[in-house]
Amino acid sequence: MSRRLLLAALLLLPSGAYAEDLPVAVYRERLVAIDARLQSGDWVGARTAARDLLDDKVVDGRDVLAPDPSVLRPLAEAPTARAARSAGARVA
């Protein structure tokens, strides 16, 4: 693989640069917003929000935590509305 092609491929990879450091209160608000999207039938929006939240970090004082993938990943990877609703039951 040429150097240019490798560099181009690396640029297309997801980057941690887009992640946010969220206070615990904001993390909770995002979870509530995901649940509200599911309740309103917007499973695609809830799935997208779960994917975005997985990239973020939760800051609690000096502690930096990762969002719980066992809760968010099933929703983030849900292929259908039914799967999203089922996965979303753990978010609420």
DSSP file (Angstrom, degrees, kcal/mol; ACC not computed):
  #  RESIDUE AA STRUCTURE BP1 BP2  ACC     N-H-->O    O-->H-N    N-H-->O    O-->H-N    TCO  KAPPA ALPHA  PHI   PSI    X-CA   Y-CA   Z-CA
    1    1 A M              0   0    0      0, 0.0     2,-0.0     0, 0.0     0, 0.0   0.000 360.0 360.0 360.0 132.5    0.0    0.0    0.0
    2    2 A S     >  -     0   0    0      1,-0.1     4,-2.4     4,-0.0     5,-0.2  -0.288 360.0-115.9 -70.1 157.8    1.4    3.4   -0.9
    3    3 A R  H  > S+     0   0    0      1,-0.2     4,-2.5     2,-0.2     5,-0.2   0.891 115.4  51.6 -60.4 -40.8    2.1    6.0    1.7
    4    4 A R  H  > S+     0   0    0      2,-0.2     4,-2.6     1,-0.2    -1,-0.2   0.917 110.2  48.0 -64.2 -43.1   -0.5    8.3    0.3
    5    5 A L  H  > S+     0   0    0      2,-0.2     4,-2.3     1,-0.2    -1,-0.2   0.903 112.3  49.6 -65.2 -40.7   -3.2    5.7    0.2
    6    6 A L  H  X S+     0   0    0     -4,-2.4     4,-2.3     2,-0.2    -2,-0.2   0.920 111.6  48.6 -63.2 -43.8   -2.4    4.7    3.8
    7    7 A L  H  X S+     0   0    0     -4,-2.5     4,-1.9     2,-0.2    -2,-0.2   0.911 110.9  50.4 -62.6 -42.9   -2.5    8.3    4.9
    8    8 A A  H  X S+     0   0    0     -4,-2.6     4,-0.9     1,-0.2    -1,-0.2   0.904 110.4  50.1 -62.3 -41.0   -5.8    8.8    3.2
    9    9 A A  H >X S+     0   0    0     -4,-2.3     4,-0.6     1,-0.2     3,-0.6   0.901 109.1  51.7 -64.7 -40.6   -7.2    5.7    4.9
   10   10 A L  H >< S+     0   0    0     -4,-2.3     3,-0.8     1,-0.2    -1,-0.2   0.857 104.8  56.5 -64.5 -34.8   -6.1    6.9    8.3
   11   11 A L  H 3< S+     0   0    0     -4,-1.9    -1,-0.2     1,-0.2    -2,-0.2   0.765 103.4  55.2 -68.3 -24.0   -7.8   10.3    7.7
   12   12 A L  H << S+     0   0    0     -4,-0.9    -1,-0.2    -3,-0.6    -2,-0.2   0.616  86.1 102.4 -84.2 -12.9  -11.1    8.5    7.1
   13   13 A L  S << S-     0   0    0     -3,-0.8    -3,-0.0    -4,-0.6     0, 0.0  -0.374  87.8 -94.0 -69.0 149.0  -10.9    6.6   10.5
   14   14 A P        -     0   0    0      0, 0.0     2,-0.4     0, 0.0    -1,-0.1  -0.336  45.4-145.7 -59.9 145.2  -13.1    7.9   13.3
   15   15 A S    >   -     0   0    0      1,-0.1     3,-1.3    -3,-0.1     4,-0.2  -0.916  21.0-138.8-120.3 142.1  -11.2   10.3   15.5
   16   16 A G  G >  S+     0   0    0     -2,-0.4     3,-1.5     1,-0.2    -1,-0.1   0.570  92.7  87.7 -68.4  -8.4  -11.4   10.9   19.2
   17   17 A A  G 3  S+     0   0    0      1,-0.3    -1,-0.2     3,-0.0     0, 0.0   0.743  83.5  55.0 -64.6 -21.4  -11.0   14.6   18.4
   18   18 A Y  G <  S+     0   0    0     -3,-1.3    -1,-0.3     2,-0.1    -2,-0.2   0.588  86.1 106.6 -87.8  -9.6  -14.8   14.8   18.0
   19   19 A A    <   -     0   0    0     -3,-1.5     2,-0.3    -4,-0.2    37,-0.2  -0.324  59.4-144.1 -70.6 151.8  -15.5   13.4   21.5
   20   20 A E        -     0   0    0     33,-0.1    37,-2.9    -2,-0.0     2,-0.7  -0.837  12.4-128.3-112.9 152.8  -16.7   15.7   24.2
   21   21 A D  E     -a   57   0A   0     -2,-0.3    37,-0.2    35,-0.2    35,-0.0  -0.915  36.8-165.6 -96.0 112.4  -15.9   15.7   27.9
   22   22 A L  E     -a   58   0A   0     35,-3.6    37,-3.5    -2,-0.7     2,-0.0  -0.843  18.7-127.2-106.6 132.6  -19.4   15.8   29.5
   23   23 A P  E  >  -a   59   0A   0      0, 0.0     4,-2.3     0, 0.0     3,-0.4  -0.388  36.6-106.6 -63.7 155.8  -20.2   16.6   33.1
   24   24 A V  H  > S+     0   0    0     35,-0.9     4,-2.5     1,-0.2     5,-0.2   0.877 120.3  55.6 -54.5 -41.2  -22.3   13.9   34.8
   25   25 A A  H  > S+     0   0    0      1,-0.2     4,-2.1     2,-0.2    -1,-0.2   0.893 108.6  47.0 -61.5 -40.0  -25.4   16.2   34.6
   26   26 A V  H  > S+     0   0    0     -3,-0.4     4,-2.4     2,-0.2    -1,-0.2   0.891 109.5  54.2 -69.3 -39.1  -25.1   16.6   30.9
   27   27 A Y  H  X S+     0   0    0     -4,-2.3     4,-2.1     2,-0.2    -2,-0.2   0.932 109.4  48.1 -58.1 -46.3  -24.5   12.9   30.4
   28   28 A R  H  X S+     0   0    0     -4,-2.5     4,-2.5     1,-0.2    -2,-0.2   0.908 109.6  52.9 -60.9 -42.2  -27.8   12.3   32.2
   29   29 A E  H  X S+     0   0    0     -4,-2.1     4,-2.4     1,-0.2    -1,-0.2   0.900 108.3  50.6 -60.4 -40.7  -29.6   14.9   30.1
   30   30 A R  H  X S+     0   0    0     -4,-2.4     4,-2.3     2,-0.2    -1,-0.2   0.894 109.6  50.2 -65.5 -39.4  -28.3   13.1   27.0
   31   31 A L  H  X S+     0   0    0     -4,-2.1     4,-2.3     2,-0.2    -2,-0.2   0.915 111.1  49.0 -63.6 -41.9  -29.6    9.8   28.2
   32   32 A V  H  X S+     0   0    0     -4,-2.5     4,-2.5     1,-0.2    -2,-0.2   0.898 110.6  51.1 -62.9 -40.4  -33.0   11.4   29.0
   33   33 A A  H  X S+     0   0    0     -4,-2.4     4,-2.2     2,-0.2    -2,-0.2   0.881 108.6  51.3 -65.4 -38.3  -33.0   12.9   25.5
   34   34 A I  H  X S+     0   0    0     -4,-2.3     4,-2.2     2,-0.2    -2,-0.2   0.937 111.1  47.9 -62.7 -46.0  -32.3    9.5   23.9
   35   35 A D  H  X S+     0   0    0     -4,-2.3     4,-2.6     1,-0.2    -2,-0.2   0.902 109.9  52.7 -61.1 -41.6  -35.2    8.0   25.9
   36   36 A A  H  X S+     0   0    0     -4,-2.5     4,-1.8     2,-0.2     6,-0.2   0.892 107.7  51.7 -62.6 -39.6  -37.4   10.8   24.8
   37   37 A R  H  <>S+     0   0    0     -4,-2.2     5,-2.4     2,-0.2     4,-0.5   0.925 110.8  48.0 -62.3 -43.7  -36.5   10.2   21.1
   38   38 A L  H ><5S+     0   0    0     -4,-2.2     3,-1.3     1,-0.2    -2,-0.2   0.924 110.3  51.6 -62.2 -43.5  -37.4    6.5   21.5
   39   39 A Q  H 3<5S+     0   0    0     -4,-2.6    -1,-0.2     1,-0.3    -2,-0.2   0.819 110.0  49.9 -63.2 -30.9  -40.7    7.4   23.2
   40   40 A S  T 3<5S-     0   0    0     -4,-1.8    -1,-0.3    -5,-0.2    -2,-0.2   0.497 121.5-106.7 -86.8  -2.8  -41.6    9.7   20.3
   41   41 A G  T < 5S+     0   0    0     -3,-1.3     2,-1.7    -4,-0.5     3,-0.3   0.458  80.6 129.9  94.0   0.7  -40.8    7.1   17.7
   42   42 A D     >< +     0   0    0     -5,-2.4     4,-2.0    -6,-0.2     5,-0.2  -0.513  18.6 154.5 -88.3  70.2  -37.5    8.6   16.5
   43   43 A W  H  >  +     0   0    0     -2,-1.7     4,-2.5     1,-0.2    -1,-0.2   0.827  69.8  55.1 -69.9 -30.8  -35.4    5.5   16.8
   44   44 A V  H  > S+     0   0    0     -3,-0.3     4,-2.5     2,-0.2    -1,-0.2   0.921 109.6  46.8 -67.5 -42.8  -32.9    6.6   14.2
   45   45 A G  H  > S+     0   0    0      2,-0.2     4,-2.4     1,-0.2    -2,-0.2   0.889 113.0  49.7 -63.9 -39.0  -32.3    9.8   16.1
   46   46 A A  H  X S+     0   0    0     -4,-2.0     4,-2.3     2,-0.2    -2,-0.2   0.905 110.8  49.8 -65.5 -41.5  -31.9    7.8   19.3
   47   47 A R  H  X S+     0   0    0     -4,-2.5     4,-2.3     2,-0.2    -2,-0.2   0.922 112.0  47.6 -62.7 -44.4  -29.5    5.4   17.6
   48   48 A T  H  X S+     0   0    0     -4,-2.5     4,-2.5     1,-0.2    -2,-0.2   0.912 111.6  50.0 -63.4 -43.3  -27.4    8.3   16.3
   49   49 A A  H  X S+     0   0    0     -4,-2.4     4,-2.4     1,-0.2    -1,-0.2   0.881 109.9  51.1 -64.0 -37.9  -27.4   10.0   19.7
   50   50 A A  H  X S+     0   0    0     -4,-2.3     4,-1.8     2,-0.2    -1,-0.2   0.910 109.8  50.1 -65.3 -41.8  -26.3    6.7   21.4
   51   51 A R  H  X S+     0   0    0     -4,-2.3     4,-0.8     1,-0.2    -2,-0.2   0.930 112.5  47.2 -60.3 -45.3  -23.5    6.4   18.8
   52   52 A D  H >< S+     0   0    0     -4,-2.5     3,-0.9     1,-0.2     4,-0.5   0.906 109.8  52.8 -63.1 -41.9  -22.3    9.9   19.5
   53   53 A L  H >< S+     0   0    0     -4,-2.4     3,-1.1     1,-0.3    -1,-0.2   0.826  99.3  63.4 -66.7 -31.4  -22.5    9.5   23.3
   54   54 A L  H 3< S+     0   0    0     -4,-1.8    -1,-0.3     1,-0.2    -2,-0.2   0.795 100.8  53.6 -61.8 -27.3  -20.3    6.4   23.1
   55   55 A D  T << S+     0   0    0     -3,-0.9    -1,-0.2    -4,-0.8    -2,-0.2   0.637  98.3  83.9 -81.5 -14.5  -17.5    8.6   21.7
   56   56 A D  S <  S-     0   0    0     -3,-1.1     2,-0.4    -4,-0.5   -35,-0.2  -0.274  70.1-133.1 -86.7 171.7  -17.7   11.0   24.7
   57   57 A K  E     -a   21   0A   0    -37,-2.9   -35,-3.6     9,-0.2     2,-0.5  -0.946  12.8-135.1-122.0 146.4  -16.2   10.9   28.1
   58   58 A V  E     -aB  22  65A   0      7,-3.6     7,-3.6    -2,-0.4     2,-0.5  -0.902  17.7-156.1-104.6 125.9  -18.0   11.6   31.4
   59   59 A V  E     +aB  23  64A   0    -37,-3.5   -35,-0.9    -2,-0.5     2,-0.4  -0.895  17.0 173.6-108.0 124.7  -16.1   13.9   33.8
   60   60 A D  E >   - B   0  63A   0      3,-2.9     3,-2.0    -2,-0.5     2,-0.5  -0.843  67.6 -62.1-129.8  93.0  -16.9   13.7   37.5
   61   61 A G  T 3  S-     0   0    0     -2,-0.4    -1,-0.0     1,-0.3     0, 0.0  -0.551 120.6 -15.1  66.3-120.5  -14.5   15.8   39.4
   62   62 A R  T 3  S+     0   0    0     -2,-0.5     2,-0.3    -3,-0.1    -1,-0.3   0.585 119.6  96.7 -89.0 -11.4  -11.1   14.3   38.7
   63   63 A D  E <   -B   60   0A   0     -3,-2.0    -3,-2.9     2,-0.0     2,-0.5  -0.616  55.6-163.5 -83.5 136.1  -12.5   11.1   37.4
   64   64 A V  E     -B   59   0A   0     -2,-0.3     2,-0.3    -5,-0.2    -5,-0.2  -0.985  16.7-177.8-118.8 121.0  -12.9   10.6   33.7
   65   65 A L  E     -B   58   0A   0     -7,-3.6    -7,-3.6    -2,-0.5     3,-0.0  -0.822  24.6-125.4-120.2 154.2  -15.3    7.7   32.8
   66   66 A A        -     0   0    0     -2,-0.3    -9,-0.2    -9,-0.2   -12,-0.1  -0.775  39.0-101.5 -93.0 143.2  -16.4    6.2   29.6
   67   67 A P        -     0   0    0      0, 0.0    -1,-0.1     0, 0.0     3,-0.1  -0.292  51.1 -90.3 -57.0 151.4  -20.2    5.9   28.9
   68   68 A D    >>  -     0   0    0      1,-0.2     4,-2.2     2,-0.1     3,-1.1  -0.530  37.4-167.1 -72.5 107.5  -21.5    2.4   29.6
   69   69 A P  H 3> S+     0   0    0      0, 0.0     4,-2.1     0, 0.0    -1,-0.2   0.776  83.9  66.2 -68.1 -23.9  -21.2    0.4   26.3
   70   70 A S  H 34 S+     0   0    0      1,-0.2    -2,-0.1     2,-0.2     0, 0.0   0.771 112.3  34.8 -68.0 -22.2  -23.4   -2.4   27.7
   71   71 A V  H <> S+     0   0    0     -3,-1.1     4,-0.5     2,-0.1    -1,-0.2   0.853 127.8  33.9 -92.7 -45.2  -26.3    0.1   27.8
   72   72 A L  H  X S+     0   0    0     -4,-2.2     4,-2.9     1,-0.1     3,-0.3   0.846 104.8  65.6 -86.1 -35.5  -25.5    2.2   24.7
   73   73 A R  H  X S+     0   0    0     -4,-2.1     4,-2.0     1,-0.2    -1,-0.1   0.900  97.8  53.8 -61.4 -43.7  -23.9   -0.1   22.2
   74   74 A P  H  4 S+     0   0    0      0, 0.0    -1,-0.2     0, 0.0    13,-0.2   0.902 115.6  41.5 -57.7 -37.6  -27.0   -2.3   21.6
   75   75 A L  H >< S+     0   0    0     -4,-0.5     3,-1.4    -3,-0.3    -2,-0.2   0.908 111.8  54.8 -72.1 -42.3  -29.0    0.8   20.8
   76   76 A A  H 3< S+     0   0    0     -4,-2.9    -1,-0.2     1,-0.3    -3,-0.2   0.778 116.2  38.9 -61.9 -26.5  -26.2    2.3   18.7
   77   77 A E  T 3< S+     0   0    0     -4,-2.0    -1,-0.3    -5,-0.2    -2,-0.2   0.287  82.3 135.7-106.7   8.8  -26.1   -0.8   16.6
   78   78 A A    <   -     0   0    0     -3,-1.4    -3,-0.1     1,-0.2   -31,-0.0  -0.394  37.1-165.2 -63.2 125.5  -29.9   -1.4   16.4
   79   79 A P        +     0   0    0      0, 0.0     2,-0.3     0, 0.0    -1,-0.2   0.657  68.4  29.5 -86.1 -15.8  -30.9   -2.3   12.8
   80   80 A T  S  > S-     0   0    0      1,-0.1     4,-2.2   -37,-0.0     5,-0.2  -0.895  81.8-108.7-139.4 166.1  -34.6   -1.8   13.3
   81   81 A A  H  > S+     0   0    0     -2,-0.3     4,-2.7     2,-0.2     5,-0.2   0.904 119.4  52.9 -61.2 -41.6  -37.1    0.2   15.3
   82   82 A R  H  > S+     0   0    0      1,-0.2     4,-2.2     2,-0.2    -1,-0.2   0.924 110.0  46.7 -61.6 -44.9  -38.1   -2.9   17.3
   83   83 A A  H  > S+     0   0    0      2,-0.2     4,-2.7     1,-0.2    -1,-0.2   0.882 112.3  51.5 -64.2 -38.2  -34.4   -3.6   18.2
   84   84 A A  H  X S+     0   0    0     -4,-2.2     4,-2.8     2,-0.2    -2,-0.2   0.921 109.7  48.5 -65.6 -44.0  -33.9    0.0   19.2
   85   85 A R  H  X S+     0   0    0     -4,-2.7     4,-0.8     2,-0.2    -2,-0.2   0.911 113.4  48.0 -62.3 -41.4  -37.0    0.0   21.4
   86   86 A S  H >< S+     0   0    0     -4,-2.2     3,-0.7    -5,-0.2     4,-0.3   0.931 116.0  42.8 -64.3 -46.1  -35.8   -3.2   23.1
   87   87 A A  H >< S+     0   0    0     -4,-2.7     3,-1.3     1,-0.2     4,-0.3   0.848 108.3  61.2 -67.9 -34.3  -32.3   -1.9   23.6
   88   88 A G  H >X S+     0   0    0     -4,-2.8     4,-1.3     1,-0.3     3,-1.0   0.671  82.8  79.1 -69.4 -17.4  -33.5    1.5   24.7
   89   89 A A  T << S+     0   0    0     -4,-0.8    -1,-0.3    -3,-0.7    -2,-0.2   0.801  92.6  52.8 -60.7 -26.9  -35.3   -0.1   27.7
   90   90 A R  T <4 S+     0   0    0     -3,-1.3    -1,-0.3    -4,-0.3    -2,-0.2   0.689 101.2  60.8 -80.7 -19.1  -32.0   -0.2   29.4
   91   91 A V  T <4        0   0    0     -3,-1.0    -2,-0.2    -4,-0.3    -1,-0.2   0.884 360.0 360.0 -74.6 -39.1  -31.3    3.5   28.8
   92   92 A A     <        0   0    0     -4,-1.3    -1,-0.2   -57,-0.1    -2,-0.1   0.476 360.0 360.0 -63.6 360.0  -34.3    4.8   30.7
